[in-house]
Amino acid sequence: MEKSETRETSHQAKVNTNGPGSLPLGEEWLAGILASAMDAIITVDDHQRILLFNAAAEKMFRCEAASVIGQQLDQFVPMRFREAHRHHVEKFGETSVTRRQMGRVTPVATPLSGLRADGEEFPIEASISKIDADGRRLFTVIIRDITEKKRMESQFLRSQRMESIGTLAGGIAHDLNNVLSPILTATELLQMRTTDESSLRLLNIIHTNTVRGSEMIKQVLSFARGVDGDYNLLQPSHLIREIVRILTDTFPKNIEIGSSLAPGLWNVTGDATQLHQVLMNLCVNARDAMPDGGKLRIEAENIEIDEHYARMNVEARPGRYVRILVQDTGCGIPAAILDKIFDPFFTTKEQGRGTGLGLSTVAGILRSHGGFVNVYSEPGKGAYFKVYLPASQSSESTTPLILRPDIPAGNGQLILVVDDEPSIREVARETLTAFGYKVLVANDGAEAVAQFAAHKEAVRIVVTDMMMPFMDGPATIRALRRLDPEVRIIATSGLKANTRHSEIAELGIRAFLTKPYTAETLLKTIAEALK
């Protein structure tokens, strides 16, 4: 951030004092005041020829006063506004009435823009005055560059819009959750009860798409309300190294992946899985922006945000932050949509390639961590996202973050899996066998009791569904307990709410898995039950 400067009053304003177009003001003190002014001050004659061009004007328009004295003021007005500018000055000369005042523009006035010598347009505020000197009519305009002001206004409006969208999205998502929940549970129940293949295929389609809709709603809620998580002291360098390793293994080889981590990065307090999701979302977007290859770079450094910076960024608070940069050399983001990319469901990807929830989830997660994200991009020149995470006040050291701990494996223990759904039995068999267990399967309670009776001494754990035809889970467990009161039971169901806590305690169930569960969850639950 560029610091403000105080110009020395000894710097003289460039004033033309010779020839017929000379300025009839020769006092050195006046020239000094003009030179030290923070706003650009330009004086022109009745023909719009520049007579005075102070130091602030030189800096604002990026040119030397000596090169523009005597030239037309029009060169600093964008071409499309020049005719209106001339008309406005002429009318002001006749009436001394203007709609322009510094810091205020009436509703009927068109916003003003200036044009720097290098061709860059920028927003301005301007005040104009007229004096008559020695029979000549002179106009002086005071110009203020409001680029930063406009940027702050844009940030504030974006923050307000995001808050409004979040409130609306949160309400809609809550209601949709209430609609989808009974559909999901009813579909799972019908899957368990239906044996007709055609009906099962339709139910599977309903189930898959309902789960997908439910996950989208979770993402919307994470954007709208923030994200709860398991917050611990983390070292960002461990997180970033793990991300880089995953990207190197999985991204196309035509994408060059690099990283740069400043030494002594501060710790942050956060949820490792959620922060992993933030960086992965940004990196996947970068990959998608480089279909023909390119460079992806992740950098991290410590920074301190002061009051000045915080006043210029509505989401920032003064303090210590770890700043993580994710930069790509892809197609870039058009300026027209740059302000919308964090809105939920906004996406530029073609149908089927994105939901528009990735970046909104990033914003929601960072908000819940007390951080924020900024983005800069130019079409054809790539994009970079700067993620700011508040540094932890704790000076404790952290152990390296392991995002994917080794899944516990078995050592030949025999597991009995009871479920009336063939696909669940088959997947459980494959999973447990792959991780070192031996497996028996049963498709209902009666078969489970028979299998257990035949292998009672060897079976270490029974994993049983609670909702089965003919002989349900509770009846099966009671029968197994008559054969072996100490048998270890893990119960599963897609409808946990239908199994009362009192019943779970009465049946002596070691653990309860809610369907659908992952292979990792199953393996960890079995490992815990075997202790």
N, C-alpha and C positions, 0 to 999 in steps of 0.2 A: 504494500500500500504506500503510495507516494505521500510523504509528509508535506504539510503546508509550509510555505516559505514566506518570510517577510522581506520584501524587496527594499534595497537601500534607497533612501530618498535622494542620494547624490546622483542616481541614474536619471538623466535628463530626458524628458519627453521630446520626441522628434517633432520640431515645429518648423514649418517653412516660413522664413522671415524675409525672403527676397522675392522680387518680381511682383507682377500684378495680382497673383493669387496668394499673397502673403497673409498670415494671420496677424491681426493687429493687437496681439497680447505678448508683451516681451518680458514681463516680470519673472525673474528667476524662481521666486517662491511658488508662483503658480505652476511653472513648469515642473518643479519638484513634486508638488502635490499630485499633478497629473501622472507623473512617472511612477509614484509609489502606490497609486490606486490599485485595489485588487480586481476591479472590474475594468473591462476594455472601454476606453473612451476614444471616440473618433469624431472629429469635426469636419464637416464638408461645407462647400459653398453652395450657392443657389443652383449650380450646374452639377451637383453631386461629386465634385472633385475633392479628394481627400486633402485636408490642410493640417490635421493633427492626428497622430497615431501613437498612442502611449505604449509603455513597456508591456502592460497587460494585454493590449491588443496584439503586440508582436508575438507573445507566447500563445495566445488563444488561436490566432490565425496562422501561426507558424511561418512568419515571414518578417523581414526587416522593414522598419518604417521607411528608410531611405529609398526602398525599391517601390513603394506604393504612393508616396506623397505626390500629389498632382494627378493621380489616376482615379478612375471611376470607382465609387463604392460598390457598384453592382457586382464586381468580381468576387465579393464575399457573400453574395446572395445566390442561392441555388437557382438555376436557370428558370425553373417553372414558376418561381415566385417573383422574378424581376419586374415584370409588368405591374403586378399588384404593388410592389414596393415603390416604384416610381409614382404611381397614382396616389399612394398613401402619403408620401412626402409632399407632393404637390398640393394635395388637399389640406394637409397640416399647415403648409406655408400660407395658404389663403385663410384658413379658419382658426388655426392654433388649437384645433380639437383633435384628440387622438384617443383611440380605444386602448392603447398600449400603456400599461404602467408596470414598473418593475415589480415582479412577484404576483401580479394579478392580470388575468386576461378575461375579458368579458365573454359571455357565451357566444357572441356573434363573431368574435375575433378568431382568425385562423392561427394555430400554434406556429411559432416562428422557428426557422432553422437558419443556421449559419453555414458557410462553406469555407473550409480551411484551404490554404494555398496548395496542399497536396491532394485536394479533391474530396476530403472526408466531410460529410454532413454531420451536424450535431445540433441538438435543441438549445435554444437560447431564450432569455427574457431580455427585453429592451425597453428603455425609456428615451424619449426624444424631447429636445427643447429647442427653441428658436430665439436668436438674438439678432438685433440690428446693430451693426458696428460700422461707423464711417460710411454710412449709406449703403452698406452691403448686408444682405440677409444670410445668416450662417445657421447651420443646424448641427447640434451636438447630440450624439446618441451614446448612451451608456449601455453596454452589453454584458450580460452574465451568462456564462456557460452552465447550463443546468443538467448536464449529462448525468452526474451523480444523483441529483435530485430526482430525475426521471427514473433512474434505476431503483432508488429507494421506494418511490411510489409504486413501481412495478412489483417490487418484492412485497410491499405491504398489501397490495391488491391480490397478489398471488396467495399470500398467507390467509387473507380473508376468504378468498375463493376456496382454498383447500379446507378451511375450517367449515365452511358451509357445505361443501361436497361431503366432508367427513360426517357431519351431522346427518345429512340426508342419506348417505350410503349406509351409515350405521343403523338407522331406523329401518330401511328397506331390507338390509341383510338380516336383521333380527327377525322380521316377519317372514322372510323367505326360509330361514332356518326352521321356523315353526311349521312351515308348509312341507319342507323336505324331510324333516325327521320322521314323521309317521310313514311317509312313502318308503324311506330307506328301511326302517324296521319291518314294515309289513312285507316288503319285497323279500327280505332275508327269511322271514317266516314262511312265505310262500315257497321260496327255493327249497327250504327244508322239507316242506310237506308235499311238493309236487314231484311226480315221477315221470310225467309226460315230457318227452324230449323237446318237442316243439315249444311247449309252454316254458320249459326251463331256459331255452335259448332266449325267449322274449324277456323273461324275468332277469336273466343275466345282463341283457342290454339295459333294462330299466335300472338295475342296481349299479352298473358301471357309470351310467350317466348321472344318476343321483349322487353318487359319491363324488364325481367330478364337480357337480354343482355345489355340493357341500364344501369342498376344498376351496372353490372360488369364493364362497361366502366367507370362509375363514380369513382369506386374504383381504377381502374388503373390510372385515371387522378389524383386522390388524392395522389397516391403514386408518380407519376411522377412530379407533379407541386406543391405539398403541398395542403393544404386545407384552403379555406377561411372560416371564421366563425364569430360568435358574441362573441368577446373577452371581458371578464369582470374579475374583481377581484374575485378570488375563494379561499375558504379554503379547502384544500385537505381532511381534516378529515371528512367534511360533505359528500363529494363525496364518500369516501371509506365506510363510515357507510351505505350509501344508497345502494352501491354495495353489501355489506355483507348481508344486509337485503333481497335483491332480490335473492341472491344466496341461502340463507337459505330457502327461500320459494319455490325455483324452482329446485334446484339441487337434485339428488338422496340422500336418507338418509344415504347411505353407504359412502358418502363423508363428512368428518368432516371439517367444515369451521371455521377458527379462524382468528383473526386480532390482531395487536399490533400497536398502534399509539403513537409516541413519543409526549410528551406534548409540546405545543407551536410551532406547525408546522407553517412554514412561508406560507404566501399567495402566490398564483401563478396567473398569468394572462392567461386566456384561454377560450376556448369554452366548456361549461359544457357538452353539448351533445357529442362532439367529444372525450373529455377525458373519458366520460362514455363508449363510444364505445371502446376506447383503452383497458380499464381494463376489460370490458366484453369479448372482443376477447381473451385476455390472459387467463381469467378464464374459458371460454368455451373450449379452447385448453387443459387446465389443466384437466378439467372434462373428455374430450375425451381420455386423456392419462391414466385415471384411471377407466377403465370399471368395475373392480371388487372392486372399492372403494379405499379410501385412505385419505390423508390429503391435504387440500388446505389452504394456509395461505397468508394473505396480511399484509404487514408491511410498515410503513412509518417513515422517519426520516429526519432531516435537515443535510445537509453536505455542506462543502465548498471544491470546487475543486481548487487546486493550479496549478501553472505553470507546476510543475513536472508531475502531473497526466494528465494535458491537453496535454503535449507533448507525453504522452504514449497512448493517446486515440484520434484518429484523429477527432472524432465528438464532443469532449468536448471543452469547453471554460472555462477559470478560472472564478470563481464566486460562488454565493450561489445557491444551488439546493435543491429541495425536492426530495428525492429518495424513490420510491415506489417499494417494492419487492413483486412479485407474485410467490409463491413457491408451488410445488406439489410433491407428492411421487409416481408419475406414472412411466411409462415405460422408460422415458428418451429419449434423442435424440442422435442418433449415431454421432460420431465425424465427419464422412465422409460427413454428410449433414448439420452440424451445421452452416456452413458458407453460406448456400443457403436458409435458411428458410425464409428470408425476401424478397426473389426474388418473383415478381408477378407470380402467377399460379403454383408455386412450392408447392406441397403437398404430404404428405405420406399417406393420407387417401384414402380409397377405393373409387371407382367410385360412384359418387352421394352424397358423404358425405362432400365434400369440394371443393372450387374453387381455393384454393391457394392464395386468396386475403386478408385473415384476417390479417396476420402478415405484409404484405406489406402495408396495410392500416394503421396499427399501426405505422410503420416506417414513413410513409408520414405525418400522423397527428402530431407525435412528432417533426418531422423536421420543420413543419410549426409553432410549438410552441417554437422553439429554443431549444428543448430537444433532447434526444437520448435514445436508449435502448441497454442494453447488455444482453447476455444470457450465462448461464453456465449449462451444463448438462452432466450426465454420464448414459449410458444405464443401466436400472434397478434401478437407484438411484434417478430418478425424474429430474426435471429441475427447475431453477429459472430465472425469467426475472427481471432485474432491470431497472425501468423507471426513467429517470432523467428529471425533469421539472425545468426550471429556476425560482428562487424565485422572487416575485415582489419586486420592490424597495419601493413600497408604504407601509406605516405602518397602513393604514386604516383597520378597522375590517370589516368583512363580515358577512352578515346574513346567516343562514343555507341555503345550496343549496337545492332547491326543484326541482328534475328532472321531476316529474310528477305532476304538479299542478292539483288540482281538476277541472274537466271539468265542465263549467257552465251548470246548469240545468234550465229547464223552469218552469213556474208556471201556466200551463193550457192554455198558449197562443195558438191560432189557426194558423197553418202554412199551406199554400197551396203549394204543390209540383207538378210541371208540368214537365213531361219528357215522351218521347215516348218509353223509354226503361223500360219494366216492372220490371226488376231486380233492376234498380236504384230507381224506385218508391217504391218498396217493402223494400229495405234496408233503404231508407230515412224514410219511415213510422215507421219501427221497431226502428231505432235509436232515432228518435225524440220522439216517444211514451215512450221509455225506460227512456228518460231524462226529462219527465214531460210535454211534449207538446201534444196538440191535432193536428191531421193531416187530411187534405183533399188532395186527389191526383187527377190529371187529366193527360190523356195520350196524349193530344194535345192542341193547343191554343184555339180551339173552346170550348172544354170541360172546359178549365180553366176559360174562360170568363163566362160561364154558372154557374160554381161553385162559382166564386167570386160574381156574381150578386146575387146569393141566400144567400150568407153569408157575404156580404160586410161589415157589421158593426162589425163582429167578427174576420175576417181575419187580422192578424197583419203583416204578411210578406208573400210574394210570392217568392218561389225559382223556377226559370224557366230555362229550357234548351234553348239555343239560336238557336239550329239547329234542327228543327222538320219539318216533312212533312206537307203539306197543309197550315199550318199557323205557320210561324217560330217565334222565340223568339221576335225580334223587333216588329213584327206585333201584337203579343199577348200583349206585354207591352203597346203599344199605345192604344190598346182597353181597357186594364185595367185602364189606366190613364183617359180615357174618363168617366169611371164609378167612379173613385176616383183619383183625381190629386195628392193626398198625399200618395198613396199606396207605401209601401216600397218593393223594388225589389232587390233580389240577383240573378244574372245571373250565369249560369254555361255553360261550353263548354269544349270539348277536343281540340278545335282549337281556342285558345284565339287570335292568330295572325290574324284570319279572322274577328275579331270584333274590329273595329277601336276605338281609344280612343275618338274621336269626337262623334262617335255614342253612346258610353257608357255615355258620359256627356249629350248628347242630350236626352237620354232616362231616365236620372235621376237614374241610377243604383247605389245602395248603395255599393255593393261589387261584385267582380267577382271571381268565383271559377273555377280553371282549373281542368278538369277531368284527371286522377282519383284523387279525394280528400278523405281525411280520415274522419272518423266520428268526430274526435276531431276538425278538421278544420271546418267542417260544423257547429258544435255546437258553436264554438267560434265566427264564423262569424255571426251567427244568434243572439247570445247574444250581440255582438257589434252593430248590426243593430237595435236592440230593444231599445238601449239607447236613 
